[in-house]
Amino acid sequence: MKMKPILTVMIFLFLGFANGLISQDAIERKISMSLGPQNAYYIEIPGADKKLAQKTFEEMMKEYGKIKENGKAKEYFMMATKIPVINGSSPVDLYAKFDEGKDMATAYVFVDLGGAFVNSVDNPSQSASIKQLIYDYFIAVRKKVVAEELKNEEKSLSGLEKDLKKLKGKNEDYHEDIEKAKQKIMEAEKNIEMNVVEQENKTKEIDTQKAVVTKVTEKLNNLGKKD
């Protein structure tokens, strides 16, 4: 069974092609959040919905702690959390928001170092690390999106293969019908030949009987006549 390796290659080939057309770099901009307009890093993820974007982010960040939700502000947060890839052993406050647009989701990430939110001017190292984290997150979500696309396309392929199987079955039935028809034709041709012979024999019987009828008629007509 070599399908799984082939499908895996297809996924990554597709990802490679698709990612070449999609911006994978986080964009830095001030975005409104629960603490007012703050510097954020955001990225648009084609094919994803808000639920998938949020769930994947939680999965990715669970090694650093549990993400909580601020329902009123519609954002998620992790307070005083150590995220080594961003700020070494020093804790940070992380906030995230997720929006859904047409055929895509947008993820916004804010990181507070303790009094100031990370930005590329004052915190180039942390900024680069956040962008890398978001890039990895982007790829994780896109893999799920493409995997779902592949699942749907495989389902469509399976449906087409079933249709083809049915068509082949009908083709076999048609051939069987033709063979049966040929057999009937052969039988009918033999019956025709026999029928012709039987007609000839019956015609002879009729001619013979006509002659008998003629003689009997003459016999009847001659009764009572004198020579």
N, C-alpha and C positions, 0 to 999 in steps of 0.2 A: 504494500500500500504506500505509494509515493505521493499521494495527494497533499498531505499536510506540509511536507517540505516545499512542494511547488507553490502551495497557497501562501506560505510564509514569504517566499521569494517575491510573489506577486504583490503582497502587502507592502513590502519595503520598496519595491520598484515603484509602485504607485505613490507611496509616501515621498520618495525621492523626487518624482516628477511633480507631484502636487506642491511639495514644499518649495520647489524651485519657483513656483508661481505665486506663492503666498508669503507675505512678510512675516518673518519669525522673530523680528526684533521688537522688544518692548519699547513703547513710546513713553517719554517722560512728560508729565503735564500736571498742573494743579487741578485737582478734582474735588468737588464738594463731598464731604463725608460728615460723620457725627461730630467731629471736632472742628468743623468749618472747612474752608478750602485748604487743602494740603497737597504737598508734592506726592504724586503717585506714578506708578509704572503700570501701563495697561497694554493689553494685547487682544486683538480680535481673532477669534477661532472659527473659521468657516465650517459649517456642517454640524456644529455643536449647539445644544440648547443650554439654557441657564442651569438646569438640574445636573446635566452631565459635567459642566464646567465646575460647579460648586463641589460635587461629589468627588471628582478627580483631585481637586485641590486639597480637600480634607484627607484623602488617602495619601497624598504626597507629603503632607505636613504632619501626619499623625506620629511620626517618629520623634517629633519635637514637642508634642503635647496635644491636648484636646482643643479643638477649635470650638468656641462658643458663638452663639448667635445673638445679635442685637436686633430683635424683630422690628422694633420701632424705626431704627435707622436702616433696616434692610442690609445689614453688613455683618461680617464675621470677624472675630478677633482672637488673638492669643496675647495675654499680658505677661510681661517679665519672662519671656521665653528665650532660652538659649538656642540660637540657630547658628551653629559654627560656620556654615558656608557663607553666612552674611556678615556676622560680627564676632567671630571667634567665641571666646568664653563669656563675653559680655552679653547680658540679656537685652532683648528688644521687645517692643510692643508691635505686633503685626496686625494689620487690618486688611480685609479683602471685601470687595463688592463684585457682584456679577449682574450683568444686564443681558437681555436677549433681544436680538434684532432679527431681520429677515435672513433665515438660513445661517445664522451665526450667533455666537455668544461673545461677550466682552468681559474680560477679567481685569479688575483693578487691584493693585497691591500697594499698601502704604506701610512704611517701616519707620517707627519712631525710636530713635536711639536713646531717648530720655531727654526730652526737651526740644528736640529738633528732628524733623522728618528727613530721611535720606534724600539727597539730591546729588547730581553728578558733579556740581561745582565744589561743594564743601566736603563731599564724601565720595570721591571717585572710586575707591576700592570697594566700598559697600554697594555703591551704585552698580558697578560692573558685576558684582556677585548676585545682586537681585535680578539683573537682566539675564544672567546665566540660569538662575533658578526658574525664571519665567519661561525661558526658552525650553528648558527640560519639561516644564509643566505643559507648555504648548504641544510639544511632541507627544507627551503622554495622552493628552486629550485627542489629538489628531489620530493617533493609533487606534483609539477606541472608535472614533468616527469612521475611519476607513475600514476597520474590522467589521463594523455594522453594515457598511456599504457592501463589503465583500459577502457578508452573510445573505444580504438581500439579493445580490446578483447571483449567488450560488442557488438560492431558492428559485429565481427566475430561470436559471439554467436547468435546474431539476425539472421544472414545469415543462420547459421546451423539450427536454429529453423524453418525458412521459408522453408528450404530444406526438413526438416522432415514433415512439414505440407503438402507440395506438394506430398511427398511419401505416406503419409496417404490418401490423396485425390485419388491418383492412386490406392491404395489398395482397397478403397471403390468402385472405378470404376470397378476394376477387379472382385470384389464380385458381383457387379450388372451385369456384363457381364456373370458371371457364372450362376446367377439366371435366366437371360434371356435365356441362352443356355439350362438350365434345362427345362424351360418352353417350349422351342422349341422342345426339345427331347420328352417331355411328349406329346405334340401335334402330333409330328411325329409318336410316338408309337401308339397313337389312330388312326391316319390316316392309319397306316400300318394294324391295326386290321380291320378297315373298308374296306381297299383295298382288304384284303384277302377274306372277305365276298362278296364283289362286284365281285371279280374274280370267286368265286364259283358260284354265281348267273349267271354271264355272261357265264360261262362254261356250265351251265345247259341250258341256252337260246340257246347256240351254238349247243348243242346236240339235243335239240328239233328242231331247225331249220334244222339240218342235216337230221333228220328223215323226215321232210317235203320235203326237197330237194330230198331225195331218192324216196319218193312216187311220186312226180311230175315227176321225171326222168323216173320212171317206167311207169307212165301214158303216157308220151311222147313216150316212146319206144313201147308201146302197141298199139298206134294209127295205124289203117290200118291192123292190124293182124287179121287173121280169126282163130276162135277156131277149 
